[in-house]
Amino acid sequence: MNWHQTFSGVILSRGLDYHHRGLVKILDISEDFIEASVYGGHVYHVKIKLKDGKITYMKCDCPFAVDGNHCKHMTAVLFCAEDTKPINKEKSKKIETSLSNLMKKADETVVRDFLTNILMNDEKLLNRFKSLLKCEISPDDMKRYKNQINKIFTRYLGSYGFIDYYSAGEFATELEEFLDEEISGMVENEQYQEAFELTNDIFIKLGNLEIDDSDGETGMLAESCMEIWQNILEHCNDILKKKMFGWFVGHINESVVDYMEEYLEEILFDNFKEEEYLAEKLIFTDQQVRKFKEEEDSWSRGYAVGNWAIRHLSIMEEQRATDKAIDEYCEKHSEFNEVRKYYIERCIARKDYDKAIYLLEKGKQVDENFSGLVRNYSLQLKNLYKLIGNNQAYEKELWSLVLEYDKGDIDIFNELKALYTEEEWKKQRETIFKEISPYSGVADLYESEMLYDRLLQIVLESPNLYTLQAYEKSLKKLYPQELLEKYEMVVRGMASHTSNRKRYREIVTILRMMQKYPEGKQKVDEIANEWRSIYRNRRAMMDELSKL
């Protein structure tokens, strides 16, 4: 069963760790079905279906998998399944009964002494045992938990205070284990305050960590923190909820690296929907807008102001603010692209087309240095002019798109073409062809207009075979000799330099394509025989040529 490529490296690592620690219990297994429970802070149930050794269905009830992701619990079950024979339920029951009988016979003092000795020498097991008994968490316990967190971070930091790629997976696995087993256990025991405090400690450390997380370790750990926060918010009392709100607001202040702040924003704005919090969020977002507005003008300034202004507008909508109030806020911040886009959409939705057109035209001027934005404004303008029947402005905007904002786009080109008669268009299209370079998509337009002689010229002038192969289907019947000569020129250039076997395979592939042309086989034979003489000392090349 080859399933490893289905999962990322860090997910595989976490799942293997769960399997090795014996946290998987296979409930049922056959050639086409696996059902299991995976133990951690929670017990998660996993079902996997297979056909001919291939996975056809996977399901886990953990939050990560519910969102459509492949989770570590699935990999843990698959690793365990590889080491497990189909279950003998009678045998499993006998083992369970045997252990039960053993515990009944054991002297209570012996069991206590045995357990005490283990717990005294294993801090992690002690924490877990106290959690199992739902003991109250003392200040000393919290110090011990925080010390455990610090040890995880410091254990993997190199001499330069950096976690390298090879250590990142193990680091993430160990920290995820702490989140799953210790902190999630606290949440289950309704110890929400302590769970919140420890999750925050991890998140802040994570947000200031230097790590090569090429496999996404930081993001997945941050999501685990989010899941715990969300779980706490759904069950905690109003006092803790207010404290959590203050903590999230207070830490969107560069206390963590910027992309980690996005997690704080998400938890803050997806929750706290009560009126008192909406009012506070409205004040907070306005403060953020003012703060970033005062910064020096830059792209990042514009992005930040736009982001927070949109947050502000969303809260206004939640508070059912009047259209007038929302419009006034949009007007005040319409210099920022995100706000302008939002305002335009509102105007179009209520059919205030004149205002929308004014904002779009203004946007083209303000953002003239950002070609992508200007193109989108122009496309919206074109559609609006067509909608309201302003044919003159519609045609003018189409010309702007074809000649400047969206050169080479075949759909826009054909939309403009539809406004003219066949004879008129033959003259109009020449204006377009003069303005568009071969690198801006004019080849597509030539092909669309069946101007194959011009298309051929672009193909012959291109330095490689990419353009030829893109339009070969349209040109091959009309210009077989010219294309064959183009192939020959390029392939001879490729062979003129000593290279590796991969390159020689590529050359032979091109020769095979040439063989499909009229007189192509003769031409290929001629070239191959010539090379066998000139390049006879290139053993890899000779080997590949023998496969023609």
Buried (B, 14 or more C-beta within 10 A) or exposed (E): EEBEEBBBBBBBBBBBBBBEEEBBBBBEBEEEEBBBBBBBBBEBBBBBBBEEEEBEEBEBBBBBBEEEBBBBBBBBBBBBBEEBEEBEEEEEEEEEEEEEEEEEEEEEEEEEEEEEEEBEEEBBEBBBBBBEEEEEBEEEBBEBBBEBBEEBBEEBBEEEEEBBEEBBBBBBBBBBBBBBBBBBBBBBBEBBBBBBBBBBBBBBBBBEBEBBBEBBBBBBBBBBBBBBBBBBBEEBEEEBBBBBBEBBBEBBEEBBEEEBBEBBBBBBBEBBEEEEBBEBBBEBBBEBBEEBBEEEEEEEBBBBBBBBBBBBBBBBEBEEBEEEEBBEBBEEBBBBBBBBBBBBEBBBEEEBBEBBBEBBEBBBEBBEEBEEBBBBBBBBBBEBBBEBEBEEBBBBBBBBBBBEBBBBBEEBBEBBBEBBEEEEBEEBBEEBEEEBEBEBBBBBBBBBBEBBEBBBBBBBEBEEBEBBBBBBEBBBEEBBEBBBBBBBEBBEEBBEEEBEEEBBBEBBEBBEBBEEBEEBBEBBEEBBEEBBEEBEEBEBBBEBBEEE
